[in-house]
């Protein structure tokens, strides 16, 4: 009885390998004619197609035909003057570095760095967030920045200090915090 089970398992394994080989041959024919790979079961998930291609390579022991992958360098523009926007709230600190037109060059927040809970509003965290955003902007060869600070959080001064410590020339610091409106308190008094 045991030998019959082993014989059936072996037959199933061989049938599976033959089916996979047939799929590889069909894949090769499609790729030779320039058609798109259709081995992925989920639309738009390239990882599934890559996994199946790797299985075929394991079975046949050879590389799949196709174009050699070319590595393209990312072309970045050079920006000499930028704006650092610091949003310092009592819960979080967010720093965004933009060019003069407003295109984002780099950004960071405490959550992006993996800091959770009450530590997100600390001054040291604001310093780390500022450094991370500025390091991203350094790829654009940014030299001088103007700062726009918004909010009353504890990370306000630390973020501003970190921008100047990292090597940017700070041309101006502007406070863009909105003043609290008196309309709501006047409405409460009138009632």
Helices and strands as residue ranges (DSSP letters): H 2-32, H 46-60, E 81-88, E 93-99, E 104-109, G 117-121, H 123-137, G 138-140, E 144-150, H 156-165, E 169-175, H 183-190
